[in-house]
Amino acid sequence: MNWTPEAEAKLKEIPFFVRPAARRKIEKFAQEQNETTITLEVYEQAKAKFG
């Protein structure tokens, strides 16, 4: 799964100890939406869904 630099930067704001789990959840969300790249928009949609 590809990440845009903007989305990757947002991911780095998440504490390091939960970042791998957050990445997996965001990527799973993107796959369910038939996205191939994690953009800032996809990141924000996943964040809104998962809180």
Backbone as a chain_set.jsonl record, in Angstrom:
{"seq": "MNWTPEAEAKLKEIPFFVRPAARRKIEKFAQEQNETTITLEVYEQAKAKFG", "coords": {"N": [[0.847, -1.177, 0.0], [0.619, 2.136, -0.923], [1.638, 5.279, 0.416], [0.961, 8.733, 0.568], [3.242, 11.492, 0.969], [2.108, 13.437, 2.677], [0.081, 12.057, 4.075], [1.652, 10.144, 5.326], [3.131, 11.788, 7.018], [1.121, 12.634, 8.767], [0.551, 10.2, 9.963], [2.83, 9.85, 11.46], [2.345, 11.499, 13.582], [0.924, 10.056, 15.347], [1.281, 8.286, 18.396], [4.253, 6.319, 18.758], [4.0, 3.7, 19.754], [1.459, 2.785, 19.131], [1.301, 3.146, 16.489], [1.893, 1.079, 14.46], [-0.441, -0.561, 14.598], [-2.402, 1.33, 13.994], [-1.652, 1.977, 11.394], [-2.202, -0.462, 10.09], [-5.002, -0.599, 10.429], [-5.84, 1.665, 9.002], [-4.909, 1.043, 6.44], [-6.432, -1.264, 5.944], [-8.99, -0.147, 5.961], [-8.734, 1.492, 3.687], [-8.412, -0.449, 1.681], [-10.934, -1.635, 1.787], [-12.363, 0.432, 0.721], [-11.575, 0.338, -1.836], [-9.233, 1.691, -2.48], [-5.938, 2.433, -3.583], [-3.884, 3.932, -2.751], [-2.858, 5.632, 0.141], [-4.065, 8.593, 0.844], [-4.15, 11.969, 2.141], [-6.829, 12.553, 2.402], [-8.037, 9.97, 2.497], [-6.827, 9.074, 4.828], [-7.927, 10.881, 6.693], [-10.643, 10.167, 6.495], [-10.57, 7.547, 7.485], [-9.66, 8.076, 10.06], [-11.831, 9.525, 11.047], [-13.731, 7.518, 11.06], [-12.69, 5.612, 12.889], [-12.079, 7.098, 15.079]], "CA": [[0.0, 0.0, 0.0], [1.393, 3.379, -1.028], [1.22, 6.406, 1.234], [1.488, 10.028, 0.127], [4.057, 12.094, 2.043], [1.246, 14.147, 3.626], [-0.563, 11.055, 4.931], [2.725, 9.552, 6.135], [3.453, 12.768, 8.059], [0.041, 12.56, 9.754], [0.709, 8.943, 10.69], [3.928, 10.034, 12.413], [1.827, 12.233, 14.738], [0.359, 9.052, 16.247], [2.348, 7.738, 19.249], [4.964, 5.222, 18.101], [3.619, 2.371, 20.229], [0.204, 2.36, 18.499], [1.392, 3.445, 15.06], [1.724, -0.088, 13.57], [-1.85, -0.964, 14.586], [-3.128, 2.373, 13.275], [-1.335, 1.815, 9.972], [-2.953, -1.618, 9.591], [-6.428, -0.252, 10.362], [-6.022, 2.625, 7.913], [-4.734, 0.315, 5.178], [-7.603, -2.135, 5.782], [-10.069, 0.754, 5.578], [-8.495, 1.903, 2.304], [-8.703, -1.598, 0.824], [-12.391, -1.773, 1.745], [-12.854, 1.525, -0.127], [-10.939, 0.113, -3.146], [-8.163, 2.668, -2.682], [-4.612, 1.818, -3.689], [-2.941, 4.866, -2.135], [-3.357, 6.345, 1.313], [-3.91, 10.043, 0.715], [-4.592, 12.679, 3.332], [-8.287, 12.399, 2.456], [-8.322, 8.616, 2.978], [-6.392, 9.068, 6.224], [-8.923, 11.609, 7.49], [-11.859, 9.354, 6.518], [-10.324, 6.428, 8.404], [-9.587, 8.654, 11.395], [-13.204, 9.85, 11.445], [-14.439, 6.259, 11.313], [-12.157, 4.914, 14.049], [-11.935, 8.015, 16.218]], "C": [[0.891, 1.238, 0.0], [0.775, 4.457, -0.156], [1.782, 7.687, 0.627], [2.319, 10.604, 1.275], [3.205, 12.802, 3.104], [0.579, 13.177, 4.6], [0.469, 10.401, 5.858], [3.101, 10.491, 7.29], [2.391, 12.756, 9.154], [0.164, 11.297, 10.598], [1.792, 9.091, 11.754], [3.507, 10.847, 13.639], [1.223, 11.288, 15.772], [1.501, 8.495, 17.095], [2.93, 6.443, 18.67], [4.468, 3.842, 18.519], [2.279, 1.895, 19.68], [0.223, 2.559, 16.986], [1.237, 2.214, 14.159], [0.262, -0.558, 13.482], [-2.694, 0.047, 13.813], [-2.894, 2.246, 11.775], [-2.141, 0.664, 9.375], [-4.438, -1.291, 9.439], [-6.707, 0.696, 9.2], [-5.896, 1.927, 6.571], [-5.915, -0.619, 4.917], [-8.8, -1.303, 5.34], [-9.936, 1.144, 4.104], [-8.811, 0.767, 1.339], [-10.199, -1.804, 0.691], [-13.034, -0.712, 0.859], [-12.284, 1.429, -1.548], [-9.921, 1.195, -3.499], [-6.834, 1.925, -2.762], [-3.537, 2.683, -3.043], [-3.604, 5.534, -0.945], [-3.034, 7.821, 1.113], [-4.343, 10.678, 2.031], [-6.105, 12.53, 3.505], [-8.683, 11.024, 2.998], [-7.955, 8.506, 4.451], [-7.453, 9.718, 7.112], [-10.239, 10.828, 7.576], [-11.714, 8.198, 7.502], [-10.298, 6.936, 9.845], [-10.985, 8.972, 11.915], [-13.98, 8.591, 11.799], [-13.994, 5.623, 12.633], [-11.983, 5.798, 15.279], [-10.542, 8.206, 16.547]], "O": [[1.799, 1.366, 0.821], [-0.444, 4.539, -0.007], [2.942, 7.725, 0.219], [2.114, 10.236, 2.431], [3.538, 12.773, 4.289], [0.518, 13.437, 5.802], [0.187, 10.14, 7.027], [3.359, 10.037, 8.404], [2.718, 12.856, 10.336], [-0.088, 11.32, 11.803], [1.679, 8.515, 12.836], [4.234, 10.883, 14.632], [1.032, 11.662, 16.929], [2.588, 8.253, 16.569], [2.202, 5.59, 18.163], [4.509, 2.907, 17.719], [1.985, 0.702, 19.756], [-0.721, 2.187, 16.29], [0.508, 2.29, 13.17], [-0.21, -0.911, 12.401], [-3.594, -0.334, 13.065], [-3.823, 2.389, 10.98], [-2.699, 0.793, 8.285], [-5.06, -1.66, 8.443], [-7.705, 0.54, 8.496], [-6.683, 2.184, 5.66], [-6.352, -0.749, 3.773], [-9.542, -1.707, 4.446], [-10.919, 1.126, 3.364], [-9.414, 0.995, 0.29], [-10.689, -2.115, -0.395], [-14.115, -0.924, 0.31], [-12.486, 2.329, -2.363], [-9.767, 1.566, -4.663], [-6.634, 0.913, -2.09], [-2.417, 2.228, -2.814], [-4.762, 5.948, -1.012], [-1.879, 8.237, 1.201], [-4.844, 9.995, 2.925], [-6.597, 12.398, 4.625], [-9.558, 10.922, 3.857], [-8.695, 7.91, 5.234], [-7.829, 9.172, 8.149], [-10.883, 10.827, 8.625], [-12.636, 7.909, 8.265], [-10.851, 6.3, 10.742], [-11.292, 8.722, 13.081], [-14.79, 8.593, 12.726], [-14.827, 5.149, 13.407], [-11.767, 5.303, 16.385], [-10.224, 8.945, 17.478]]}, "num_chains": 1, "name": "protein.A"}
